[in-house]
Amino acid sequence: MGRITKYSDLALKAAAEMLESSRNQSLKASVIKTVLGYDLRQRELAVSNKGERRKRAERKEPGKSRSEDQKPPSAANSLDKDWSDLKAELEKEAKLERDLKEAKREAAMALKTVAQLEEYFKVTHQLIKRVAPSAPAEKWSDCAAESFEKLKSTAPELLPHLFESMGFNLEEWYSWDSKYGQNSDLMLGALLCPEKHEPEKLSLLRLKLAAMHRDYIAAINAVRDYRDLRIDLNKLKKLTSPHIIFLDLDSGLRIKNVIPEKFMPRLTEAALRDASATMQNDPSEKLKWLEVVRELLKADSGIDLLLLMEQSATLAQQTSPVEILDDNKRLR
């Protein structure tokens, strides 16, 4: 810096105190710019005075010239660089302050959300205690399964308290979820043998299959009921849709079934003979039944031949009255 006088020294000290105590970035920038401007003017004045002295000396010694390497550096260029560096630092500091404010705002929102979740959990906990004694066991398991599927990835920290209040072992649920994963065949196999599994596990597996659009259990049970003559064909069509589609074409009945054959009920000899005996006086209905079970059910060994024999006998039974009527007409 150029020459420092008593007054300039006092001004610089006052500027330093302002820079240290103030948090106003604009004020800091203004003070620093003023100090640097003063320094530039002092340097330019010093360079000017030095040039005047040199000129006077040259007039006294005309033979002596100033060498090029004694030229002073440009004070203006030095000041421009200092000011650019300062401006970059101030901009960086201002960005950090903005980022800090945004981080504080997001943290406050997160804390508010956590508080809301805690309050929601308290209310849910109270409702569970009130509703639990009167709720059916199956509905209770379905509620737990739905809560588990929704919270296990979005808010797993809520599950331990929730399942404790519901009286369920959360570790078991995680083990079931890990064992079955997305294996729909494994889930269907478990649901077709419900007596071997816990009701809570079955609720979870049903929910997972429904999410995969492979909840075939109701359709499979409906096919079994139709085989055993507990429901008629119209009821079967309603209960198996959309997994089994029945198309009544001119060429005959066509069935589209997406359920794997290994999960379909079996057609046993006993079931075939019972149905045949029950419908022996209604050959038309019996033919429909034989056609549907032949398409949908997996027949036991040797049943295919019995099925064909039943169809042939039923067709003969259905046409025999017509033949008798024709004979009577001829006799007349």
N, C-alpha and C positions, 0 to 999 in steps of 0.2 A: 504494500500500500504506500501511497505517497506520503507527503509530510503530514505529521500528526500535531495539531495545535491543541491548546488546552480546551478550547470549545469543541473541537471535533472529537477529542477523547471523551468528553462528557456525553456527547451525542451517541457515540458508539457504545458506551456502557449502557445508556438508556435503551438503545436498540436491542442489546444482548439480553437485558432483563425482560423486555417485551416478548422476545422470541422464546425465552425459557418459560414464562408464565402463561402465555396465551395458548388457547386451543383452536383459535380461529385460523384456518389455513389461508384464507384470503389475506388476512392481516399479516401473517408471517411472510407470505410471498411479497406483499407490498413493501414491508420493512427491508427484506433481503435485497429486493430490487433497488431500493433507495440507497442502501449501503454500497452495493456493487456499482451503482451509477456514480456515487461520490468517489469511490476508488478509481473508476475510469477517469473522471475529471482530474483527480490528483495526479494520476500517472501521465495523462496528456499534458498537464501543466508542468510536471517535472521534465518531460521530454522537451517541451517547448523552451523551458529555461536553460536546459542543457544545450540545446541548439543555439540559443542566443549567445551563451558563453563561448561556444566553439567558434561562432562567427567572429566574435570580438577577438578571440585568440588568433584566428586565421588572418584577420586584418593586420594584426601585429606581426605575424610570421607568414607572409604570402606564399613562401616556398613549400610550406608544409600543408599537405592535403589529408583529408580524412579517408581512411581505408574503408572498403565496403563491408568488411566483416565486423566493423564497430557499430553498425546500424542497430538501433534498439528494436526489440521485437514489437509486434503490433499489439498494443493493449486492447484494442477493440475485439480482435479475434479471440484473445484469451477470455475476455468478458463474455462473449457470445457462447463459448463452450461451457463456461461456468453456469451461465443462465440456463442453457439447454439441459445440463445435468441436473440442476436444481428443479427445473420444471418436471423432468421425468420422475424424480424422487417424490415430488409432491403429488403427481398423478398416481403413482404407485401406492402412496400412503392413503390417498382418497379412495382408491379402489378397495384397499384392504378394509377401510372403515365401512364401505358399503356392503362388502361381503360379510363382515362381522354382524352388521345390523340384520341382514337377511338370515344369517345362521341363528341369531337370537329369536327372530320371528318364527322360523320353522321349529325351533326347539319349544317355543311357547305353545305353538299349535299341537305339537306332538304330546306335550304334557297335558294339554286340554283333552286330547283324544283319549289318552290313558285314563284320565280321571273319569271321562264319560263311560269308558269300558268297565272300569271298576264299579261305577254306580249301576250300570246295566247288569253286571254280574251279581251285585247284591240283591237287586230286585228279582232277578231270575232265581237266585238261590232261595229267596223267600217263597216264590211261587211254587218251586219244586217241592218244598217241604209241605205246602198246603195241598198240592194236587196228588203227590205220590201215593198216599194211602188209598185213594179211590180210583186210581188209574189202572186199567187192565194191564197184565204183565206184557202182552204182545205190543200194546200201544207204547208202553214204557220203553221197551226194547227198540221200537221203531224210532222213538224220539231220541234215544241215545245214539243210534246209528246215524241219524241225520245230523246231529250235533257233531259227532266225531268226523264225518266226512267234510263238513263245512269248516271246522276249526283246526283240523290237524295241520293244515298248511298256512292258514291265514292268521290264526291266533292260538297256537299250541299251548301257550302259557295259561290259557283259561281252562284247558281240559282237566288237569288234575283236580282242581277244586270242584268243578262241575260234576265229574264222574264220582268223586267221593260223596258228594251230596246225593247223587242218584243211587249210590250203593253198588257201583260197578267197579271192577278191577281194570284200570286203564292199561296196565301192562298186557293183559290178555287181549285187549282190542288191538293194540299195536302188533302183537304176535300174529293175530288172525290176518290183519291187513298185510303184513309182510309175507305170510305163507301163501295166501291166495293171489295177491297182486292183481293182475289183469287177466288171470287164467280163467276164462268163462267156463271151460269144460270142468275144471276142478270144482268151481262153485256150484254148477248144476248137479254134479255128482253128490255133493254134500246135501243140497236141498232136496234131492230125490230120496234121501235116507234121513229124514229129520229126526228120527228117534235116536240117532247116534251123535247128535250135536246139540250144543246149548242154544236156547231160543235167541239169546243176544247175538250169537254168531250168525244164525240164520237171518236175522233182521239186517245185519250188516251186508251179508252176501246178496240178499234180495235187492238192497239199495244199490250196490255196486253193479249188479247185472242190469238193473233198470237204467242206470246211467250209460251203460254200454248198448242199450236197446236189445238185450238178449235175455230178458226175463221170460223164459219159456215155461215156467212151472205151471201156471194156470192153464196154458194151452195143453200141456202134456196130461195134466189131471183131467181136463175135459175129454180128451181122446180116450182115456181109461174109462171114464164114466159112460161114454158112448158105447165102448166095447161091451160094458157090463149092462147096457140097456137102462142106465139111470137117466139119460137125457136123450132127446131126439136130435135129428139132423139139423134142424133150424137153430136149436140151442148150441149145438156144436160149432156151427159157423160163427155165431156171435162170440163165443168164448175163446176161439182160437185165432181170431183176426187180431193183428195183421200178419201173424207168423204163418198161418195156414190159410190159403185162399182157395175157395171152391168155385170152379167155372162150369156152369151147365151149358154144354155145347150140343149141337145137333148130333154130333158123333158120339156123345156120351159125356160122363162126368170127368173133368180134369182137375187135379189137385196140385197146387204149388205149395211145397212145404220147405221152410228154411231151417227147421229144427233138425239137428244131426240125428241120423237114424238110430244110433246107439242109445239115445235117450228116450226113444219112443217106447210105449208099452208093448209087451209081447202078446201075440195071439196064440193062446194055448188051445189044446184039444178040448179041455173042459169048457173054456169060454165059448168055443165054436159050437159045441153040442148043446150048451145051455141056451144060447141065443137061437139056435135052429129049432129047438123044442118050443121055445116061447113064441116064436113068430111063424109056426107052421101053418097057421090059419090065415096068414097075411103074406102071401108070396111076393107081392109087389114091394112091400116094405122090407121084406127079408132080402130081396135082391139088392136094394139100395145099401142095406147094411153090409152085405157081403162085398159089394164093390168098394165101399169106403174103407173097410178094415183091410182089404187086400192092398189098397194103395198106401195106407198110413202105417199099419202095424208090421212089426218084424215077426214073421211067423216062426214058431218052433220047428225043429226038424220033422219032416213028414207031414206037416200041416197043409202045405201047398196042395198036395193031392186031395186031401179031405175037403179043402176049400173049393176046388174045381168040381168035385163030386156033388157038393151041396148046391153049387150054382146050377149045375146041369139038372139036378132033381127038382130044384125050385122052378126053373124054366119049364120043365115038363109039367109040373103041377099047375103053373100059371096058364098054360095053353090047353090042358086037358079038358076043361069045361067047354071050350069053343069047339073042340073036336067032337065031343059028345052031342052038342047041339046040332052040328052039321050031320051027324049020323041019324039023329031023330028026324031031321027034315027029309033025308033021303028015304027013310022008312015010310013016311007019310006019302 
